[in-house]
């Protein structure tokens, strides 16, 4: 089985894209013409949303890794039974 590194490259790109979006949103909020209290509340909401999204993505990655490991184990068992 040949390892395909493209999925890792796509993941790195998407991670960078998400990080850039978060940083851009933070800069936009900090430079917004609102009071400090409103801006802080907004930043707290954005941070909470980002953490929730990161947790969901980690769960997806863990499920994908589990599936890959299960497939590899099944393939190895088949080869050993021959």
C-alpha positions as a Python dict, from the first residue, in 0.01 Angstrom:
ca = {
    (1, 'X'): (0, 0, 0),
    (2, 'X'): (142, 337, -99),
    (3, 'X'): (102, 633, 138),
    (4, 'X'): (-65, 931, -21),
    (5, 'X'): (54, 1255, 140),
    (6, 'X'): (-202, 1473, -41),
    (7, 'X'): (-454, 1440, 243),
    (8, 'X'): (-193, 1581, 481),
    (9, 'X'): (-126, 1871, 246),
    (10, 'X'): (-498, 1945, 219),
    (11, 'X'): (-532, 1932, 597),
    (12, 'X'): (-239, 2172, 638),
    (13, 'X'): (-392, 2410, 385),
    (14, 'X'): (-733, 2403, 554),
    (15, 'X'): (-574, 2453, 895),
    (16, 'X'): (-383, 2755, 765),
    (17, 'X'): (-696, 2891, 601),
    (18, 'X'): (-896, 2855, 923),
    (19, 'X'): (-618, 3012, 1130),
    (20, 'X'): (-596, 3303, 887),
    (21, 'X'): (-971, 3354, 906),
    (22, 'X'): (-962, 3355, 1287),
    (23, 'X'): (-673, 3601, 1297),
    (24, 'X'): (-846, 3822, 1040),
    (25, 'X'): (-1168, 3816, 1239),
    (26, 'X'): (-979, 3908, 1555),
    (27, 'X'): (-807, 4200, 1385),
    (28, 'X'): (-1137, 4317, 1241),
    (29, 'X'): (-1300, 4303, 1584),
    (30, 'X'): (-1013, 4487, 1750),
    (31, 'X'): (-1024, 4766, 1495),
    (32, 'X'): (-1403, 4795, 1501),
    (33, 'X'): (-1545, 5128, 1613),
    (34, 'X'): (-1728, 4981, 1914),
    (35, 'X'): (-1675, 5004, 2285),
    (36, 'X'): (-1416, 4782, 2450),
    (37, 'X'): (-1684, 4592, 2639),
    (38, 'X'): (-1871, 4496, 2320),
    (39, 'X'): (-1551, 4404, 2144),
    (40, 'X'): (-1439, 4181, 2433),
    (41, 'X'): (-1776, 4005, 2436),
    (42, 'X'): (-1750, 3945, 2064),
    (43, 'X'): (-1397, 3810, 2097),
    (44, 'X'): (-1512, 3574, 2370),
    (45, 'X'): (-1793, 3444, 2148),
    (46, 'X'): (-1558, 3397, 1853),
    (47, 'X'): (-1304, 3214, 2070),
    (48, 'X'): (-1576, 2983, 2203),
    (49, 'X'): (-1699, 2911, 1850),
    (50, 'X'): (-1345, 2839, 1730),
    (51, 'X'): (-1282, 2598, 2017),
    (52, 'X'): (-1607, 2416, 1944),
    (53, 'X'): (-1516, 2386, 1577),
    (54, 'X'): (-1167, 2262, 1661),
    (55, 'X'): (-1309, 1994, 1891),
    (56, 'X'): (-1545, 1876, 1618),
    (57, 'X'): (-1258, 1862, 1366),
    (58, 'X'): (-1042, 1664, 1609),
    (59, 'X'): (-1324, 1415, 1656),
    (60, 'X'): (-1356, 1380, 1277),
    (61, 'X'): (-980, 1324, 1243),
    (62, 'X'): (-985, 1064, 1522),
    (63, 'X'): (-1269, 878, 1349),
    (64, 'X'): (-1082, 889, 1018),
    (65, 'X'): (-764, 759, 1183),
    (66, 'X'): (-959, 479, 1350),
    (67, 'X'): (-1106, 376, 1016),
    (68, 'X'): (-762, 373, 853),
    (69, 'X'): (-615, 164, 1134),
    (70, 'X'): (-909, -79, 1116),
    (71, 'X'): (-858, -116, 740),
    (72, 'X'): (-485, -178, 786),
    (73, 'X'): (-549, -439, 1055),
    (74, 'X'): (-806, -619, 838),
    (75, 'X'): (-567, -619, 543),
    (76, 'X'): (-283, -755, 754),
    (77, 'X'): (-505, -1029, 897),
    (78, 'X'): (-610, -1133, 546),
    (79, 'X'): (-249, -1153, 434),
    (80, 'X'): (-149, -1355, 740),
    (81, 'X'): (-432, -1606, 689),
    (82, 'X'): (-303, -1697, 342),
}
